[in-house]
Amino acid sequence: MNKPRVYVGLENEINGGMTPIGKVIRDAWVFEILDENETCKGWNLAGIDSLLQKVNAEWDKYGCLVSHLPPELAQRHARIHGEGLKKANQAGWYGEFETDDED
């Protein structure tokens, strides 16, 4: 089976968008790199990679820790990722597969 040449968009992601690309998109919203309506549907891999680099550069400013974000960004992070988690849970994702080997 051939992989798609373009990204399906956050709204069409598996696991309710709880994928590495989905998390990058939500972080891009947090840092206002992207408008919160931008789901990256139709983007190619180079565009997603460029977005990842921009998001990583922003996280580097805060030591890659939510606890180091200024209040405004911390609140935006909690809202955006909280909404993402809620949508993912409604889509049937609960994250068990990510923690199954942590016994």
C-alpha positions, 0 to 999 in steps of 0.5 A: 500500500502506498503512503499518501503524499500529503498529510490528511489533516489534523481533523482526519488523523488516527487516534483523534489526532494524538500522533506526533504530527498532531502534537506538532500542529497543536504546539504550533497553535500554542506558539502562534506559528499557525492559526488555530484553524490551520489543520495542515490538510494537504501539506507535503512532508517538507512543509510538516518538517519545516513546521516541526523545526519552527516548533522545536525552536520555540520549545528550545526557548523554554527548555522544552518544558511546559512549566517554563512557559510564560503564563499566557503560553501555559494557559494556551497550551493547557487549553489547546492540548486539553481540547485535543485530549478531549477530542481524542478520548471521544474518538476512542483514544486513551493512550494506553498503548503509549504506556503499556511497557512502563510497568 
